Amino acid sequence: MKTTFLDFEQSIAELESKIEELQFVQDESSVDISDEIKTLSEKSQQLTKDVYANLTPWQVCQVARHPQRPYTLDYVNALFTDFHELHGDRTFADDQSIVGGLARFEGMPCMVIGHQKGRDTKERALRNFGMSRPEGYRKAMRLMRLAEKFGLPVFTFVDTPGAFPGIDAEEHNQSEAIGRNLYVQAELKVPIIATIIGEGGSGGALAIAMGDVVLMLQNSTYSVISPEGCASILWKTAEKASEAAEQLGLTAQRIKAIGLIDKIVPEPIGGAHRDYDTMMTHMRKALAESLKVFEGMKESALLERRHERLMSYGKFKEIEKKS
């Protein structure tokens, strides 16, 4: 797959183009220019490393939305075996912006649930760009309850701009569906391991992200609102999105610093989309380590641990006012 370069990656794109031209020349002639290609490749690698070491929050948003970034089903196919997708919320419909089903991770039976964006126009329409309606969240809740019934750990993969804001979603009680999922996750009697793999947008993300362990990819985002939405409210124009991204503190490093996630999963140089194999290796290790935490843990201990975790969010300290 030919890499799609973002606006801030144009210097890298130009270097990669030169490398491709030289490789073509070498393939089509007897001239040995392998040393030149190697030198340029090393230069490209270093340039990519330098660029990604200094990304702004807005640039991180762009990487999190990259169209070639691995989606939930990519992780399912690479990390899980015996995946059997389950459909429908048993109430109204099957929302395909959320996928889920039974699988095995490292031989252990489990439940996998995640947002799924589309790769092309047809699939994006089918998946609604990863923006779920109430039936999608109710499907996720059904699968969580099914996992609880059989004592299976739940893995969730979060990648959504947010819940779908359409009229039909509101008519089907979007807020109740999200709120119900929060309630269910708070009391579920099996471990939940959630991973932010791209965009973690608002309640649409939280609906499947209240994990006992929450992981976040290095170049993903997690926020109460998108930068464009925030800018439209504060400055009445989406053109201020880059400034909003700075203020929202939506990067993995910022979210980890305030204790809302447990671990940042490193990405390959240039983002997860540049090297799927390396990304999958990092993800497998992170998921395995997270699951190991719950080996032999009793149900009561699991629920107590989760309650303490949830109650620790938003801690504050009262200071007496001096007279």
C-alpha positions, -999 to +999 in steps of 0.1 A: +000+000+000+014+034-010+017+056+020-005+087+021+015+116+035+000+143+057+005+181+051+033+183+077+051+153+062+058+168+028+096+169+034+094+132+041+072+126+011+098+143-012+126+122+001+106+090-002+097+099-038+134+103-046+141+069-031+114+053-053+128+069-084+163+056-076+149+021-069+131+022-103+164+032-121+183+004-104+157-022-113+156-010-149+193-008-155+226-024-145+238+006-126+244-001-089+232+028-068+224+008-037+247+029-016+228+061-026+195+045-019+207+033+016+220+068+024+187+084+014+167+057+033+187+064+065+181+101+060+144+096+055+142+075+087+160+101+107+139+129+092+107+110+101+120+104+136+127+142+140+093+153+127+074+128+149+094+138+180+080+173+178+043+169+167+019+195+178-015+184+193-032+193+160-007+172+140-013+143+164-050+146+156-042+143+119-021+111+125-049+097+147-073+101+118-049+088+091-069+068+066-044+040+065-042+036+103-050+001+116-087-002+126-103-026+150-107-055+125-070-051+116-061-058+152-086-086+154-072-103+123-036-099+135-039-106+173-069-128+178-079-162+165-113-179+160-131-146+157-168-150+152-186-117+147-220-113+165-246-089+151-275-068+163-288-053+195-318-076+197-340-044+199-338-025+166-309-030+142-273-039+136-251-009+137-219-017+117-199+012+131-193-011+161-181-046+155-177-074+181-177-111+187-161-140+204-124-148+198-093-161+214-063-141+226-031-162+232-054-192+233-078-177+259-115-172+250-125-136+251-149-109+238-137-083+214-156-050+207-145-019+188-154+009+165-148+003+128-142+031+102-143+025+065-114+024+041-133+035+010-164+056+003-188+026+003-175+012+035-173+046+052-210+050+045-217+015+058-197+021+089-210+057+093-174+069+097-171+051+130-199+072+146-223+049+163-260+052+168-278+039+200-282+004+185-244+002+182-239+009+219-267-015+228-250-042+207-218-035+226-237-038+259-253-071+248-218-085+240-204-073+274-233-091+292-227-122+271-190-121+281-200-117+317-223-148+315-194-170+303-167-154+324-147-140+295-124-109+295-135-080+273-111-062+249-124-030+234-108-008+207-119+028+206-117+049+174-145+073+169-150+111+163-180+107+187-215+093+188-236+100+157-254+134+163-283+127+138-320+132+145-327+095+143-300+088+169-317+112+193-351+097+186-337+063+195-323+078+228-286+082+222-278+096+256-296+068+274-277+042+254-243+057+263-253+062+299-265+026+302-232+014+288-213+034+315-235+018+342-229-017+328-192-013+325-190+000+361-206-032+374-194-059+349-180-089+367-152-096+342-121-076+333-123-049+306-092-038+288-098-008+266-074+007+240-077+040+223-063+032+188-072+064+170-098+090+179-113+088+214-142+112+209-165+122+238-192+099+251-190+079+219-156+067+231-165+063+268-194+040+259-169+012+254-138+027+271-144+024+309-118-003+313-100-018+343-069-011+322-070+017+296-042+018+270-037+046+245-016+045+213+012+071+212-004+091+183-040+087+193-063+113+209-088+113+238-111+143+244-145+155+255-149+171+220-132+173+187-109+203+181-132+214+153-163+212+175-145+230+203-134+258+180-169+262+165-182+268+200-155+290+214-145+310+183-175+304+161-152+289+134-136+255+128-105+272+114-093+276+150-091+238+154-053+238+158-056+263+186-084+243+202-063+211+201-036+229+220-060+238+248-079+205+250-048+185+262-059+155+241-026+138+235-015+105+251+012+121+271-011+147+285-039+121+293-013+099+310+000+127+331-034+134+347-040+097+353-068+089+329-050+061+312-026+035+324-001+030+296+010+046+263+016+019+236+045+030+214+040+033+177+065+027+149+084+057+136+060+076+114+028+063+130+010+029+133+001+031+096+038+030+085+045-005+099+016-028+108+038-057+119+057-036+145+025-020+157+009-054+162+039-067+181+037-037+205-001-041+209+001-079+216+027-072+243+006-045+259-026-065+259-009-096+273+007-076+301-027-060+309-046-093+310-020-108+332-029-083+360-062-101+365-049-137+366-065-153+397-082-121+408-115-127+425-147-111+413-150-090+445-114-078+442-120-069+406-151-048+414-134-031+443-104-022+422-126-008+395-147+012+420-115+027+435-103+036+400-135+053+390-137+072+423-101+085+418-110+105+387-115+142+393-100+143+428-097+177+444-084+192+476-103+219+495-082+248+508-095+268+537-099+304+529-078+326+551-097+354+568 
